[in-house]
Amino acid sequence: LTTPKALGGDGAFGTNPEQLFAAGYAACFIGALKAVAGRQKLALPKDVAIQSSVGIGAHKGKAGAFGIEVAMRISLPGLDRAAAQALVDAAHEVCPYSNATRGNVDVTLTLA
């Protein structure tokens, strides 16, 4: 593991906890998409993809504490845009990461 340079790290090559969180959330969200698609009898595209990033900064409302924010860009090629958005919205309700962060972490989901 490395600490990001912006947080006092030396900029060495490595992975930081925010990157691990982003990867875990994206993988979990794909699982939630698959579960919801299965319940709705929808065929999820085989090339579903998520670009996920996690930022870190000052916690809103807690002086001296750190907080994170999540942005995920979700690609569901071949699905009708309205159906894809409904699927993303439903997956956000069942995804364990979404449920764990709800109300404490700003999460932005964008349909590619």
Sequence and secondary structure as in RCSB ss.txt:
>XXXX:A:sequence
LTTPKALGGDGAFGTNPEQLFAAGYAACFIGALKAVAGRQKLALPKDVAIQSSVGIGAHKGKAGAFGIEVAMRIS
LPGLDRAAAQALVDAAHEVCPYSNATRGNVDVTLTLA
>XXXX:A:secstr
    GGGT    SS  HHHHHHHHHHHHHHHHHHHHHHHTT    TT EEEEEEEEEE TTSTT EEEEEEEEEE
 TTS HHHHHHHHHHHHHH HHHHHHTTTSEEEEEE 
